[in-house]
Amino acid sequence: MPLFENDITVGSTGTGHDVKFFGDGNSNYMLWDESSNLLDVYGDIRIGGTGVLKVGGVNAKLLEIDVNVQGVA
């Protein structure tokens, strides 16, 4: 198993790649989708830190919520 102790660059501007990070569960992973420029998270997500999430350059205050979505196709 490789050990990375410095920054990792995958691709470059205009030549990016999909990158997949796996969790411990077999259906939990995070995917940077190069073609859509989106980060997809499959499984639970937790954002820690100062309680500020920057979305599109705008600070969004984080609230503790529990969302349970069922029957979504």
C-alpha positions as CSV (number, residue, x, y, z in Angstrom):
1,M,0.0,0.0,0.0
2,P,1.6,3.3,-1.0
3,L,2.1,6.0,1.7
4,F,1.7,9.6,0.6
5,E,3.4,12.2,2.8
6,N,3.1,15.2,0.5
7,D,0.6,16.8,-1.9
8,I,-0.9,14.6,-4.6
9,T,-1.8,16.0,-8.0
10,V,-4.0,14.0,-10.4
11,G,-4.0,15.4,-13.9
12,S,-3.8,19.1,-14.7
13,T,-6.1,21.8,-15.9
14,G,-8.0,20.5,-18.9
15,T,-6.7,16.9,-18.4
16,G,-8.2,15.8,-15.1
17,H,-9.2,12.3,-14.1
18,D,-11.8,10.6,-12.0
19,V,-10.5,9.8,-8.5
20,K,-12.2,7.4,-6.1
21,F,-11.7,7.2,-2.4
22,F,-13.0,4.2,-0.5
23,G,-14.3,3.9,3.0
24,D,-14.5,0.8,5.2
25,G,-17.9,-0.2,4.0
26,N,-18.3,-1.8,0.6
27,S,-20.8,0.8,-0.6
28,N,-19.1,3.9,0.9
29,Y,-16.9,6.0,-1.3
30,M,-16.2,9.5,-2.5
31,L,-15.8,10.2,-6.3
32,W,-14.4,13.2,-7.9
33,D,-16.1,13.0,-11.3
34,E,-13.8,14.9,-13.8
35,S,-16.4,15.0,-16.6
36,S,-19.0,16.8,-14.5
37,N,-16.6,18.6,-12.1
38,L,-18.5,17.3,-9.1
39,L,-17.6,15.5,-5.9
40,D,-20.1,12.7,-5.3
41,V,-20.3,11.1,-1.8
42,Y,-21.9,7.6,-1.5
43,G,-22.6,6.9,2.2
44,D,-22.7,9.1,5.3
45,I,-21.0,12.5,5.2
46,R,-19.8,14.6,8.1
47,I,-18.4,18.1,7.8
48,G,-16.4,19.1,10.9
49,G,-14.4,22.2,11.8
50,T,-15.6,25.8,12.3
51,G,-19.2,25.2,11.3
52,V,-18.8,27.2,8.0
53,L,-19.1,25.6,4.6
54,K,-18.2,27.7,1.6
55,V,-20.5,27.0,-1.3
56,G,-19.8,28.9,-4.6
57,G,-17.8,31.5,-2.6
58,V,-20.6,32.1,-0.1
59,N,-20.5,31.0,3.5
60,A,-23.3,28.6,4.4
61,K,-24.0,28.1,8.1
62,L,-24.1,24.5,9.1
63,L,-27.1,23.2,11.1
64,E,-27.3,19.9,12.7
65,I,-30.1,18.1,10.9
66,D,-31.1,14.5,10.3
67,V,-32.5,13.8,6.8
68,N,-34.0,10.5,6.0
69,V,-35.0,10.2,2.3
70,Q,-36.8,7.1,1.2
71,G,-38.3,6.0,-2.1
72,V,-36.1,8.3,-4.2
73,A,-35.4,6.9,-7.7
